[in-house]
Amino acid sequence: MPETGRDRWAEWLLHRRFGGDADELRGTLAFLGPIRDRVLANAAIAPGETLLDVGCGDGLIAFGALPAVGPAGQVIFSDVSQDLLDHAHGLAEETGVADRCRFVPASADDLAPIADASVDVVTTRSVLIYVAAKQSAFDAFFRVLRLGGRISLFEPINRFGYAEPPDRFWGYDAAPILDEAAKVRAVFHRRQPLDADPMMDFDERNLLAFAERAGFTERHLELRIDVEPHPPRRWEPFAETAFNPLIPTLVEAMAEALTPAEADRFASHLRPLVETGRGTMPFAVAYLWATKG
């Protein structure tokens, strides 16, 4: 349990994913805004509908859906984290929209509190990467949708670009620090083994197959791949950021894997590369939208 008392999902979303730095948070939200907009556009929401946002987190998509469903519609926020549901509920109260929202603790692969054929749209963003039983999740999405209902999903395809060559570390040149990079990399691989982690056990073809097996007759998928230079970033928030809720920050991994002298050598090499953006990282994502016919 984090020192804040929040569960790991809330602690990551509200602090660790941007290293506690306000500028990093603004950059994260600027990156996520177009993703939210695309997920909502693919959902083809009509006024008066009920939308279920699975794994709602802090409500990025769910709050964004409220104007689309309109005064007669409803948005259901669901998440495994009660802390995040409480956070989103507080925001809804502050902004005067709580009367059009429900807050339901539920796992994506079950959705037991949601009745059969009770919603018009299901959305998710970067949720299935944490779900081992992905087919069960698609089956649950299908179950809760009314006839003609839609799913609209966004998922990173983390298989793309892995595993890196030994002389790269997160897209940066690691040739002068091969030993140190291997030790730090091993910390992350112990937390998320490449051959067993839900983040690595699927690609875009699997998403289409899951949707088909669940019963979705009309299915669409767009895969986007970008290989771009890293933007320059300040070292401190970069090193204090955990890139998902299940792994340590770089600083924590260095402390676990390296001696003080090794950590100094590792950081001294990597820091100027991070701060000047001298690295390249491949990134693949998939948008899937489908209809219950």
Stockholm file with secondary structure:
# STOCKHOLM 1.0

chainA/1-293         MPETGRDRWAEWLLHRRFGGDADELRGTLAFLGPIRDRVLANAAIAPGETLLDVGCGDGLIAFGALPAVGPAGQVIFSDVSQDLLDHAHGLAEETGVADRCRFVPASADDLAPIADASVDVVTTRSVLIYVAAKQSAFDAFFRVLRLGGRISLFEPINRFGYAEPPDRFWGYDAAPILDEAAKVRAVFHRRQPLDADPMMDFDERNLLAFAERAGFTERHLELRIDVEPHPPRRWEPFAETAFNPLIPTLVEAMAEALTPAEADRFASHLRPLVETGRGTMPFAVAYLWATKG
#=GR chainA/1-293 SS CCTTSCCHHHHHHHTGGGTTCHHHHHHHHHHHHHHHHHHHHHHTCCTTCEEEEETCTTTHHHHHHHHHHCTTCEEEEEESCHHHHHHHHHHHHHHTCGGGEEEEECCTTTCTTSCTTCEEEEEEESCGGGCSCHHHHHHHHHHHEEEEEEEEEEEECTTTTCSCCTTEETTEECGGGHHHHHHHHHHHHHHSCTTTCTTTSCCHHHHHHHHHHHTCCEEEEEEEEEEEECCCCCHHHHHTCCSSTTSCCHHHHHHHHCCHHHHHHHHHHHHHHHHHTCBEEEEEEEEEEEECC
#=GC SS_cons         CCTTSCCHHHHHHHTGGGTTCHHHHHHHHHHHHHHHHHHHHHHTCCTTCEEEEETCTTTHHHHHHHHHHCTTCEEEEEESCHHHHHHHHHHHHHHTCGGGEEEEECCTTTCTTSCTTCEEEEEEESCGGGCSCHHHHHHHHHHHEEEEEEEEEEEECTTTTCSCCTTEETTEECGGGHHHHHHHHHHHHHHSCTTTCTTTSCCHHHHHHHHHHHTCCEEEEEEEEEEEECCCCCHHHHHTCCSSTTSCCHHHHHHHHCCHHHHHHHHHHHHHHHHHTCBEEEEEEEEEEEECC
//
